[in-house]
Amino acid sequence: MKDQRKLKTHELKRKTISEFKTSRKVPVVIVLDNVRSLNNIGSIFRTCDALGVESIYLCGISATPPHAEIYKTALGAEDSVDWKYFNETSQAIEYLKMKGFGIYALEQTTESIDIRNFTPIPNKKYAFVFGNEMKGVSQEVIYSCDNSIEIPQFGTKHSFNVS
């Protein structure tokens, strides 16, 4: 495929921030339970922008924009993706439950569902909780979730990087 070439930026036809803000989103909220790395937070903003996620909820020690360290990896996605801050992750989950979201921790638990077996219900809203880089999702938060989802791993490490 020697005629194949990378697209130029203008050929990608990306939305402006204002177009993105008013566009239809995937009915998903990403909840960060005490994520400590600002680079990870920035990467999550960028991924949420790419996927058209509705919002990010930053909780506890998770830093909030504007911040130079978040910007390094978000590259402006912190301006396009809606976000809220909650002092406690439990407050975010309570708020999401009142709004009718299904709440799932991304964590290895005794009852976790293999991600390959998770089938989202059409038109249902979901919130996915991601945990601290060292401790994962807190046990208190796991108790308040509807269930947990596990991503199978086949190497020697027991966890993925949150971003």
Contacts in CASP RR format, 6 or more apart in sequence:
PFRMAT RR
TARGET T0000
AUTHOR 0000-0000-0000
METHOD contacts of the structure
MODEL  1
MKDQRKLKTHELKRKTISEFKTSRKVPVVIVLDNVRSLNNIGSIFRTCDA
LGVESIYLCGISATPPHAEIYKTALGAEDSVDWKYFNETSQAIEYLKMKG
FGIYALEQTTESIDIRNFTPIPNKKYAFVFGNEMKGVSQEVIYSCDNSIE
IPQFGTKHSFNVS
15 23 0 8 1.000
17 79 0 8 1.000
17 80 0 8 1.000
20 49 0 8 1.000
20 52 0 8 1.000
20 80 0 8 1.000
21 80 0 8 1.000
21 82 0 8 1.000
23 52 0 8 1.000
25 52 0 8 1.000
25 53 0 8 1.000
25 54 0 8 1.000
25 55 0 8 1.000
26 51 0 8 1.000
26 52 0 8 1.000
26 53 0 8 1.000
26 54 0 8 1.000
27 54 0 8 1.000
27 123 0 8 1.000
27 124 0 8 1.000
27 125 0 8 1.000
27 126 0 8 1.000
28 53 0 8 1.000
28 54 0 8 1.000
28 125 0 8 1.000
28 126 0 8 1.000
28 127 0 8 1.000
28 128 0 8 1.000
29 53 0 8 1.000
29 54 0 8 1.000
29 55 0 8 1.000
29 56 0 8 1.000
29 57 0 8 1.000
29 96 0 8 1.000
29 101 0 8 1.000
29 125 0 8 1.000
29 126 0 8 1.000
29 127 0 8 1.000
29 128 0 8 1.000
30 44 0 8 1.000
30 48 0 8 1.000
30 53 0 8 1.000
30 55 0 8 1.000
30 56 0 8 1.000
30 57 0 8 1.000
30 127 0 8 1.000
30 128 0 8 1.000
30 130 0 8 1.000
31 56 0 8 1.000
31 57 0 8 1.000
31 59 0 8 1.000
31 89 0 8 1.000
31 92 0 8 1.000
31 93 0 8 1.000
31 96 0 8 1.000
31 103 0 8 1.000
31 127 0 8 1.000
31 128 0 8 1.000
31 129 0 8 1.000
31 130 0 8 1.000
32 41 0 8 1.000
32 44 0 8 1.000
32 56 0 8 1.000
32 57 0 8 1.000
32 58 0 8 1.000
32 59 0 8 1.000
32 62 0 8 1.000
32 130 0 8 1.000
32 131 0 8 1.000
32 162 0 8 1.000
33 59 0 8 1.000
33 60 0 8 1.000
33 62 0 8 1.000
33 89 0 8 1.000
33 129 0 8 1.000
33 130 0 8 1.000
33 131 0 8 1.000
33 132 0 8 1.000
33 136 0 8 1.000
33 137 0 8 1.000
33 138 0 8 1.000
33 141 0 8 1.000
34 59 0 8 1.000
34 60 0 8 1.000
34 61 0 8 1.000
34 62 0 8 1.000
34 89 0 8 1.000
34 131 0 8 1.000
34 132 0 8 1.000
34 135 0 8 1.000
34 138 0 8 1.000
35 41 0 8 1.000
35 44 0 8 1.000
35 58 0 8 1.000
35 61 0 8 1.000
35 62 0 8 1.000
35 130 0 8 1.000
35 131 0 8 1.000
35 132 0 8 1.000
35 133 0 8 1.000
35 162 0 8 1.000
36 61 0 8 1.000
36 62 0 8 1.000
36 132 0 8 1.000
36 133 0 8 1.000
36 134 0 8 1.000
37 133 0 8 1.000
37 162 0 8 1.000
37 163 0 8 1.000
38 63 0 8 1.000
38 67 0 8 1.000
38 69 0 8 1.000
38 70 0 8 1.000
38 72 0 8 1.000
39 69 0 8 1.000
39 70 0 8 1.000
39 72 0 8 1.000
39 73 0 8 1.000
39 163 0 8 1.000
40 73 0 8 1.000
40 133 0 8 1.000
40 161 0 8 1.000
40 162 0 8 1.000
40 163 0 8 1.000
41 58 0 8 1.000
41 62 0 8 1.000
41 63 0 8 1.000
41 70 0 8 1.000
41 73 0 8 1.000
41 74 0 8 1.000
41 163 0 8 1.000
42 70 0 8 1.000
42 71 0 8 1.000
42 72 0 8 1.000
42 73 0 8 1.000
42 74 0 8 1.000
42 77 0 8 1.000
42 78 0 8 1.000
42 163 0 8 1.000
43 73 0 8 1.000
43 74 0 8 1.000
43 163 0 8 1.000
44 56 0 8 1.000
44 130 0 8 1.000
44 162 0 8 1.000
44 163 0 8 1.000
45 56 0 8 1.000
45 65 0 8 1.000
45 70 0 8 1.000
45 73 0 8 1.000
45 74 0 8 1.000
45 76 0 8 1.000
45 77 0 8 1.000
45 78 0 8 1.000
45 81 0 8 1.000
45 83 0 8 1.000
46 73 0 8 1.000
46 74 0 8 1.000
46 75 0 8 1.000
46 76 0 8 1.000
46 77 0 8 1.000
47 53 0 8 1.000
47 163 0 8 1.000
48 56 0 8 1.000
48 77 0 8 1.000
48 81 0 8 1.000
49 74 0 8 1.000
49 77 0 8 1.000
49 80 0 8 1.000
49 81 0 8 1.000
52 81 0 8 1.000
53 81 0 8 1.000
54 82 0 8 1.000
55 81 0 8 1.000
55 82 0 8 1.000
55 83 0 8 1.000
55 84 0 8 1.000
56 81 0 8 1.000
56 82 0 8 1.000
56 83 0 8 1.000
56 84 0 8 1.000
57 83 0 8 1.000
57 84 0 8 1.000
57 85 0 8 1.000
57 86 0 8 1.000
57 92 0 8 1.000
57 96 0 8 1.000
57 127 0 8 1.000
58 64 0 8 1.000
58 83 0 8 1.000
58 84 0 8 1.000
58 85 0 8 1.000
58 86 0 8 1.000
59 85 0 8 1.000
59 86 0 8 1.000
59 87 0 8 1.000
59 88 0 8 1.000
59 89 0 8 1.000
59 91 0 8 1.000
59 92 0 8 1.000
60 86 0 8 1.000
60 87 0 8 1.000
60 88 0 8 1.000
60 89 0 8 1.000
62 85 0 8 1.000
63 69 0 8 1.000
63 70 0 8 1.000
64 70 0 8 1.000
64 83 0 8 1.000
64 85 0 8 1.000
65 71 0 8 1.000
65 74 0 8 1.000
65 78 0 8 1.000
65 79 0 8 1.000
65 83 0 8 1.000
66 78 0 8 1.000
70 78 0 8 1.000
71 78 0 8 1.000
73 163 0 8 1.000
84 92 0 8 1.000
86 92 0 8 1.000
86 95 0 8 1.000
89 129 0 8 1.000
89 138 0 8 1.000
89 140 0 8 1.000
89 141 0 8 1.000
90 140 0 8 1.000
90 141 0 8 1.000
90 144 0 8 1.000
92 127 0 8 1.000
93 103 0 8 1.000
93 127 0 8 1.000
93 129 0 8 1.000
93 141 0 8 1.000
93 144 0 8 1.000
93 145 0 8 1.000
94 144 0 8 1.000
96 102 0 8 1.000
96 103 0 8 1.000
96 127 0 8 1.000
97 103 0 8 1.000
99 125 0 8 1.000
100 125 0 8 1.000
101 125 0 8 1.000
101 126 0 8 1.000
101 127 0 8 1.000
102 124 0 8 1.000
102 125 0 8 1.000
102 126 0 8 1.000
102 127 0 8 1.000
102 146 0 8 1.000
103 126 0 8 1.000
103 127 0 8 1.000
103 129 0 8 1.000
103 144 0 8 1.000
103 145 0 8 1.000
103 146 0 8 1.000
104 118 0 8 1.000
104 126 0 8 1.000
104 127 0 8 1.000
104 128 0 8 1.000
104 129 0 8 1.000
104 145 0 8 1.000
104 146 0 8 1.000
104 147 0 8 1.000
104 148 0 8 1.000
104 149 0 8 1.000
105 128 0 8 1.000
105 129 0 8 1.000
105 131 0 8 1.000
105 137 0 8 1.000
105 141 0 8 1.000
105 142 0 8 1.000
105 145 0 8 1.000
105 147 0 8 1.000
105 148 0 8 1.000
105 149 0 8 1.000
106 128 0 8 1.000
106 129 0 8 1.000
106 130 0 8 1.000
106 131 0 8 1.000
106 137 0 8 1.000
106 148 0 8 1.000
106 149 0 8 1.000
106 150 0 8 1.000
106 151 0 8 1.000
107 129 0 8 1.000
107 131 0 8 1.000
107 136 0 8 1.000
107 137 0 8 1.000
107 142 0 8 1.000
107 148 0 8 1.000
107 149 0 8 1.000
107 150 0 8 1.000
108 148 0 8 1.000
108 150 0 8 1.000
108 158 0 8 1.000
108 159 0 8 1.000
109 142 0 8 1.000
109 148 0 8 1.000
109 150 0 8 1.000
111 147 0 8 1.000
111 148 0 8 1.000
112 147 0 8 1.000
112 148 0 8 1.000
112 149 0 8 1.000
112 150 0 8 1.000
113 147 0 8 1.000
113 148 0 8 1.000
113 149 0 8 1.000
113 150 0 8 1.000
114 149 0 8 1.000
114 150 0 8 1.000
114 152 0 8 1.000
115 149 0 8 1.000
115 150 0 8 1.000
115 151 0 8 1.000
115 152 0 8 1.000
116 152 0 8 1.000
118 149 0 8 1.000
120 126 0 8 1.000
128 149 0 8 1.000
129 137 0 8 1.000
129 141 0 8 1.000
129 145 0 8 1.000
130 137 0 8 1.000
130 162 0 8 1.000
131 137 0 8 1.000
131 138 0 8 1.000
131 162 0 8 1.000
132 138 0 8 1.000
132 162 0 8 1.000
133 161 0 8 1.000
133 162 0 8 1.000
136 159 0 8 1.000
137 145 0 8 1.000
137 148 0 8 1.000
142 148 0 8 1.000
151 160 0 8 1.000
153 159 0 8 1.000
153 160 0 8 1.000
END
